[in-house]
């Protein structure tokens, strides 16, 4: 069963069919147990909440009847006298062991978005906000026993909206932020974070005057309704907009590495006649070990420049490295030899990436007589 409380109270089966819950009071019993979020609610508390502190003499047997009817609706396949699996009697009352509640799913998606990079975080937040269908708990939202939970869920929704606006701004989608927040800021006029994000989005779309107008309107609302000055965040943003601070522009992240196109093979097999590189066996062995260590450390760097003599790159028909070697040798032209070292490692690196590629490239150039010998090594 799926329990939906982010709007009018609904219960749906696994295939999406609505479950008939009965009249207002049986629905209220279910809503009260959902508000308790898996904890026991005593029969006395249920009766007081149902009848607003003035229960009739028949309140207890009537409550038992409501519970019995709800059990049949929630578990239609349960055998007579079989132990219920959802609406469970536990002294001094009842609890609802609901595993699929949209409010719980919403909170989980919101938490997950904190741990994801912007694109994935945006997907989580949009899924979470898509669960909302109106006022939480619908017709019971103003009941004293529901007010605290409804307020908590509304606050989480505003947090999700603010985080979504932040992510959209990071991704350069300021216009989408304006569309979302114009209505929300008016509906929650004392929430300064909404005004701040809206003003920043307006500024980034070239609407500087409107951004300043939004901030000054927020300051007037705070002064009129609460007698407060704007927060330091709002004041600092106004000053940054007035001087057109560069910090207001979106950051452009430089990619940590460039992945080769899918069509490019990771290893290029050289023909048997490809000449091999000779010399510097100790240095090559050290670089081989460094490439292996980079898989564990996440990143390693090595640089070598200059040298007394150039490495010997012969043009003879020397066999290429053995198949077990992690290196591939490939000729480039008559005067240059390029060696590509590549190794794939299925190991998490750079925080959010599920895998990383550790690659090492050695470029060595043999020069004509009289040229200054040069060599460069990089491992990343």
C-alpha positions, 0 to 999 in steps of 0.5 A: 500500500502507498500512503499519500499525505502530501495533499488530500489523504489517499491510499493506493494499492500497488497497481495504483487503485484508490482504497476506499477509507470510509467517512471523515472519522475513519479517515481521521483515525488513519491520518492521526496514525500517519502523523505519529509516524510509526509510534503507538497512539493510545486509544484515549488520545485517538478518541480525544482527537476524534471528538475534540475532547468531548467523546460520547459514551460509545466512543471506544467501541466506535473506535474499534469499529473504525479500526476493523473497517480500516484493516479490511480496506488496507489488507483485503487479502488477510485471512480472518483472525490472522494478525494484521500487518499494517494497522497493529494493536499495541497497548495502550492503542494502535500504530500504523506500520506503513512503509510506503509514505510519500512524505518519507520518500520526499524527505529521503530524496531531499537528503539524497540531493545534498550528497549528489552533484548538481545534475543528479541533485536537481533530478532528486529535488524535482522528483521530491517536489513532484510528490506534492499535490496540495496542502499536507493531510488535506482536510485535517491540516488545521486539526490541532494534532496535525498542525505540527506535522503539516508545518514540518512538511511545509518547511521541508518543501520550502527547503527543497525549493531553495535547494532547487533554485541554488542548483539551477543557478549553479547550472546557469538556468536562472530563468527557471528560478525566476519562474518558480520563486516569484509565486513562492516569495509572495506566498512566503513574504517573510522568508528572506532566502526566497527573496535573495535567490529571486534577486540573484536570478533576476540579476543574472538574466540582466534585470538589475533594476528588478533585482534591486526592487525585489530586495527593497520590497523585501526590506519594506515587508520585514520592517512593516510586519516585524520591525526588522532590518534585512538580514546581512545576506540581503544587505550584502547582495544589494551592495554586490548588485549595485557595484556589479560584483564579479562574485555574482556571476555563475562559476564555470567549473573546469573539468578535472580530466578530458575523456576520449571520445567513445570511438577512440580505442583505449589501447592501440595495437602496434604492428609487429614491425613497430620499433621499440624504445630503449634505455632508461629502464629504471626510470620507466619502471618507476613510472610504471609503479607510479601509474599503479599507485595513482589508482589508489591515491586518486591522482599522482603527478610526475614531471621530468625535463632535460637530461644529459643524453636523449633516450635511444629510439632506434628504427630497428625491427625490435619487438614491442613490449610483452602483452602483459605490459600496461603500455602501448607503443605507437610511431608518430613520424620519422623524428618523433616517437609517442608512447601512450600508457593507459590503465583503467581502474574501477575505483571511486575518485574525485568525491562523487565520481563512481569510477576514474581513469588513471592514465599516464602519457610519456612523450619522448622526442629524439632530435636531429644531431645538434638539437637540445634533447628534451623529454617530458613525463606526466602522470594524472 
